[in-house]
Amino acid sequence: MSEFEPALCTVTFRSLPPEKIVDLARNAGLAAIEWAGDAHVSPGDTLVARIVGLLSARAELTTSYGSYVAPPTDDLMEFGRALESAIALGASNIRIWPGTRRRDSKDYSAGERRDAAEAIRDMGAEAARHRVTVSLEYHPQSLTDTTDSASRLIDAIAHDNVYLYWQPRPGLELGEALAEVARIGQHVSHVHVFAWDRDRNRFPLASAADYWRTVLSALAATRWTGRRFAMLEFVANDAPAAFIEDAETLKQILLE
């Protein structure tokens, strides 16, 4: 059995209220939810975070906090607001974006990369004080938009409380995906799961089941020691019915 457990990122359903998302996740038999900081649990809004955390706990769903803090553009004070929400939510992990959003890693100078690494290291240290881990989004137009850049960044951060997420760039071939996770897999905490082509058209996860089965199996070795989640992110037509189908596919992949 895979060490990954099935989960959901709430950016998948931006327009739905938290109660509906919790019901969907519970009915789909998922283990966790990553709550979006730009849709459902705003940074610093600890009242909403506590309410959403209680809803999740009642449904026996573990929580993670998907923030949009982007160091060094966002500083430690901004991170603190997001961390407050993560703590109120009961989340043991907070996701942040490495570098200025929508900026390619190739456009950074050595000094800018150093500033980003230092800022993230400080955030990792602050989160550790509250027993919250920090994970970096792995995404186009960020400092993790290539495997080389992500690897150099996590090495420069060099903090045992900072990890990487992983997800394929849309349309990434299986061989390239396996090469990526072989290089950075030791740092990977969680993954975002979806089935897209290069043009970002969305398909049922069943169409990519073999792809994900192979990649998740290759991601076994890591310094991460907590529970690990494979988080569904976006489904065809943003449809709850498509999500239920994808959740069943994901659970089957993880059981195999």
C-alpha positions in Angstrom: 0.0 0.0 0.0 1.2 3.5 -0.8 2.2 5.7 2.1 0.2 8.5 0.6 -3.4 9.2 1.8 -6.1 10.8 -0.4 -6.9 14.5 0.1 -8.3 17.6 -1.5 -7.2 21.2 -2.2 -10.1 23.5 -1.7 -9.0 25.7 -4.6 -10.8 23.0 -6.6 -14.1 24.4 -5.4 -13.5 28.1 -4.8 -17.2 29.0 -5.1 -18.4 26.4 -2.6 -18.7 27.1 1.2 -16.6 25.2 3.6 -19.5 23.1 4.9 -20.2 21.8 1.4 -16.5 21.0 0.8 -16.2 19.1 4.1 -19.3 17.1 3.1 -17.8 16.3 -0.3 -14.5 15.2 1.2 -16.1 13.1 3.9 -18.5 11.4 1.4 -15.6 10.7 -0.9 -13.7 9.0 1.9 -10.7 11.3 1.9 -8.3 11.8 4.8 -7.5 15.5 4.7 -8.2 18.9 3.2 -5.8 21.7 2.3 -7.7 25.0 2.8 -7.0 27.8 0.4 -5.8 31.0 1.9 -7.3 33.1 -1.0 -10.7 31.5 -1.0 -11.9 29.9 2.3 -9.5 30.8 5.2 -8.0 34.2 4.8 -4.6 35.0 6.5 -5.2 36.4 9.9 -8.9 35.6 10.1 -8.6 33.3 13.0 -12.3 33.2 13.8 -13.1 31.7 10.4 -10.1 29.4 10.7 -11.3 28.0 14.0 -14.8 27.4 12.6 -13.4 25.6 9.5 -11.0 23.7 11.6 -13.9 22.5 13.8 -15.9 21.5 10.7 -13.0 19.5 9.5 -12.3 17.8 12.8 -15.9 16.8 13.2 -15.6 15.0 9.9 -12.3 13.4 10.9 -10.4 15.3 8.2 -6.8 16.4 8.9 -6.0 19.9 7.7 -3.2 21.7 5.9 -3.2 25.5 5.1 -2.6 26.5 1.5 -1.3 30.1 1.8 -0.2 32.4 -0.9 2.7 34.0 1.0 5.5 34.5 -1.5 8.8 35.3 0.1 10.8 37.5 -0.2 8.0 39.6 -1.7 6.1 38.8 1.4 8.0 39.2 4.7 7.9 37.5 8.0 5.1 39.7 9.2 2.9 38.6 6.3 3.9 35.0 7.0 2.9 35.5 10.6 -0.7 36.3 9.7 -0.9 33.1 7.6 0.7 31.1 10.3 -2.0 32.4 12.8 -4.7 31.1 10.5 -2.9 27.7 10.1 -2.6 27.3 13.9 -6.3 28.3 14.4 -7.3 25.9 11.7 -5.4 23.1 13.5 -3.2 22.6 10.5 0.2 21.0 11.0 1.5 22.2 7.6 1.5 25.5 5.7 2.2 25.8 2.0 4.0 28.9 0.7 5.2 30.1 -2.7 8.9 30.5 -3.3 9.8 33.8 -4.9 7.6 36.4 -6.5 4.5 34.8 -8.0 4.3 34.7 -11.8 8.1 35.2 -12.2 10.3 32.6 -13.9 13.2 31.3 -11.8 15.6 32.1 -14.7 15.0 35.8 -14.1 16.4 35.9 -10.6 19.9 37.1 -9.8 22.1 35.2 -7.3 21.4 37.9 -4.7 17.6 37.6 -5.2 17.8 33.9 -4.8 19.8 34.3 -1.7 17.2 36.7 -0.3 14.4 34.3 -1.0 16.3 31.4 0.7 17.0 33.5 3.8 13.3 34.6 4.0 12.0 31.1 3.7 14.5 29.8 6.2 13.3 32.4 8.7 9.7 31.4 8.0 10.6 27.7 8.5 12.2 28.5 11.9 9.2 30.6 13.0 6.7 27.8 12.0 8.8 25.2 13.8 8.3 27.2 17.1 4.6 26.3 16.7 5.2 22.7 15.4 4.0 23.6 11.9 5.9 22.5 8.9 6.5 24.6 5.8 6.2 23.2 2.3 7.0 25.1 -0.9 4.6 25.1 -3.8 6.1 23.4 -6.9 4.8 25.4 -9.7 5.5 27.2 -13.0 6.7 30.8 -12.7 8.2 30.4 -9.2 11.6 29.4 -7.8 10.5 25.8 -8.1 9.5 25.9 -11.8 12.4 23.6 -12.8 13.9 20.7 -10.9 17.3 22.4 -11.0 16.0 25.6 -9.5 14.0 23.7 -6.8 16.9 21.6 -5.9 19.3 24.5 -5.6 16.7 26.5 -3.5 16.0 23.7 -1.0 19.7 23.2 -0.6 20.3 26.9 0.0 17.5 27.1 2.6 19.0 24.1 4.4 16.3 24.0 7.2 14.9 20.7 8.4 11.4 22.3 8.8 11.1 23.3 5.1 10.0 20.8 2.5 8.9 20.7 -1.2 5.6 19.8 -2.7 5.6 18.2 -6.1 3.3 18.3 -9.0 3.9 17.8 -12.8 3.9 20.8 -15.1 0.9 20.3 -17.4 1.7 17.7 -20.0 5.0 16.6 -18.3 6.0 13.2 -19.8 6.3 10.3 -17.4 10.0 9.9 -17.9 10.7 13.5 -17.1 8.4 13.2 -14.0 10.4 10.3 -12.7 13.7 12.1 -13.3 12.3 15.0 -11.3 11.2 13.0 -8.3 14.4 11.0 -8.3 16.3 14.3 -7.8 14.1 16.1 -5.3 12.0 13.3 -3.8 13.9 13.2 -0.5 12.5 16.7 0.2 8.9 16.1 -0.8 6.1 16.2 1.8 2.9 16.2 -0.2 1.8 16.2 -3.9 -0.9 17.9 -5.9 -2.7 15.4 -8.2 -4.5 16.2 -11.4 -4.8 15.1 -15.1 -4.1 18.0 -17.5 -2.5 18.2 -20.9 -0.1 20.9 -22.0 -2.9 23.3 -22.8 -4.3 22.8 -19.3 -7.4 20.9 -20.5 -8.7 18.8 -17.7 -9.5 15.1 -17.9 -10.7 12.4 -15.6 -8.0 11.2 -13.3 -8.6 7.6 -14.5 -7.0 8.7 -17.8 -3.7 9.2 -16.0 -4.0 6.4 -13.4 -0.9 4.6 -14.6 1.1 7.8 -14.7 0.2 8.6 -11.1 0.6 5.0 -9.9 4.2 5.0 -11.2 5.1 8.5 -9.9 3.7 7.9 -6.4 5.5 4.6 -6.1 8.8 6.4 -7.0 8.3 9.0 -4.3 8.7 6.6 -1.4 12.0 7.8 0.0 11.9 11.1 1.9 13.1 12.9 5.0 9.5 13.8 5.7 8.2 11.8 8.7 4.6 12.8 9.0 1.4 11.7 7.3 1.6 12.2 3.5 -1.2 13.4 1.3 -1.9 13.1 -2.4 -4.2 16.1 -2.8 -6.6 16.3 -5.7 -6.4 19.8 -7.3 -8.9 20.8 -9.9 -11.3 18.5 -11.7 -13.1 18.5 -15.1 -15.6 21.4 -15.3 -15.1 22.1 -11.6 -17.9 19.5 -11.1 -18.5 17.8 -7.8 -19.5 14.6 -9.7 -16.1 14.6 -11.5 -14.4 15.1 -8.1 -16.2 12.0 -6.7 -15.0 10.0 -9.6 -11.5 11.2 -9.3 -11.5 10.6 -5.6 -12.4 6.9 -6.2 -9.7 6.7 -8.8 -7.1 8.2 -6.4 -8.1 5.8 -3.6 -7.7 2.9 -5.9 -4.3 4.1 -7.1 -3.1 4.4 -3.5 -4.4 1.0 -2.6 -2.5 -0.6 -5.4 
